[in-house]
């Protein structure tokens, strides 16, 4: 997995080895946000459901209804908005979807806090950096 220069990376890009799947990392990130910030960020943090195979008609319907292909795994409204794509700790076991980098670049260019996190701990580190901007 290659990372563009404009994209902030949290986590150890050199790590190789066993690590949880992305879905397990998502569960942990949101559990941590809800535990640490039960009345604020734990409430408003969201994970757009963009994964999975869909037939052409479903993809068109989703797009028309406002789904944005490539939206990152963690979005938290704020000024700036937090946009974090979560990948496995061993990023060589992850891949970019067709639209992810384009979405992240557009958000970056619009002034959002954009990053990729390698694992839940890296996502929490990114979130804490973002909090300092609030």
C-alpha positions in Angstrom: 0.0 0.0 0.0 1.5 3.3 -1.0 0.8 6.6 0.8 0.7 9.9 -1.0 2.9 12.7 0.5 -0.1 14.9 1.5 -1.7 12.2 3.6 -0.8 12.1 7.3 -0.1 8.5 8.5 -0.5 7.4 12.1 1.0 4.1 13.2 4.1 2.1 12.3 4.4 1.7 8.5 7.3 -0.8 9.1 5.2 -3.3 11.1 4.7 -6.7 9.5 3.0 -9.6 11.2 -0.2 -10.8 12.7 -2.8 -8.2 13.4 -6.6 -7.9 13.8 -8.8 -7.4 10.7 -10.2 -3.9 9.9 -13.6 -4.8 11.2 -12.2 -5.6 14.7 -10.2 -2.4 14.7 -13.5 -0.4 13.8 -15.3 -2.0 16.8 -12.4 -1.0 19.2 -12.1 2.6 17.9 -15.8 3.3 18.3 -15.8 1.6 21.7 -12.9 3.7 22.9 -14.5 6.9 21.6 -17.8 6.1 23.3 -16.0 5.2 26.6 -13.8 8.3 26.6 -16.3 10.8 25.3 -19.8 9.4 26.0 -21.6 12.7 25.7 -19.8 14.3 22.7 -17.5 12.6 20.2 -18.7 9.1 21.1 -22.2 10.2 20.1 -21.4 12.0 16.8 -18.6 9.9 15.4 -19.8 7.8 12.5 -18.7 5.0 10.2 -20.3 5.3 6.7 -21.4 1.8 5.4 -19.6 1.8 2.1 -18.0 -1.6 2.1 -19.1 -4.8 0.5 -20.1 -5.9 -3.0 -23.1 -4.4 -4.6 -24.7 -5.0 -7.9 -24.8 -2.0 -10.4 -28.3 -1.0 -9.6 -27.7 -0.9 -5.9 -24.5 1.2 -6.4 -26.5 3.7 -8.5 -29.3 3.8 -5.9 -26.8 4.3 -3.0 -25.1 7.1 -4.9 -28.4 8.9 -5.7 -29.4 8.6 -2.1 -26.2 10.3 -0.9 -23.7 7.6 -0.2 -20.3 8.8 -1.2 -18.0 6.1 -2.6 -14.6 6.2 -0.9 -15.8 7.9 2.3 -13.4 7.1 5.1 -14.1 4.8 8.0 -14.3 7.4 10.8 -15.9 10.8 10.3 -16.4 13.3 13.2 -18.0 16.6 12.5 -16.0 19.6 13.8 -13.9 22.5 12.6 -12.1 21.0 10.8 -13.9 17.7 10.3 -12.0 14.6 11.3 -11.7 12.1 8.4 -9.8 9.0 9.1 -9.3 5.9 7.0 -8.6 2.9 9.2 -6.3 0.2 7.9 -4.8 -2.9 9.5 -1.7 -2.4 11.6 0.2 -4.3 9.0 -0.8 -2.1 6.1 0.4 -4.6 3.5 -2.6 -6.7 4.4 -4.9 -3.8 3.4 -5.7 -2.1 0.2 -7.1 1.2 -1.1 -10.6 0.9 -2.6 -11.1 2.5 -6.0 -12.4 5.8 -4.7 -10.8 6.2 -1.2 -7.7 8.3 -2.1 -9.8 10.7 -4.3 -12.3 11.2 -1.5 -9.5 11.8 1.1 -7.7 14.2 -1.3 -11.0 16.2 -1.9 -11.6 16.4 1.9 -7.9 17.4 2.5 -8.2 20.2 -0.2 -11.4 21.4 1.5 -9.6 21.8 4.8 -10.6 18.7 6.7 -8.2 16.9 9.1 -7.4 13.8 6.9 -5.3 10.8 7.9 -4.9 7.1 7.6 -4.5 5.1 10.8 -2.8 1.8 11.0 -4.9 0.1 13.8 -7.2 1.4 16.5 -4.4 2.8 18.7 -3.2 4.9 15.8 -6.7 6.1 15.1 -7.0 7.3 18.8 -3.7 9.0 18.5 -4.9 10.8 15.3 -8.2 11.7 17.1 -6.2 13.2 20.1 -4.1 15.3 17.6 -7.4 16.5 16.1 -8.8 17.4 19.5 -5.9 19.8 20.0 -7.2 21.7 17.0 -10.7 22.1 18.5 
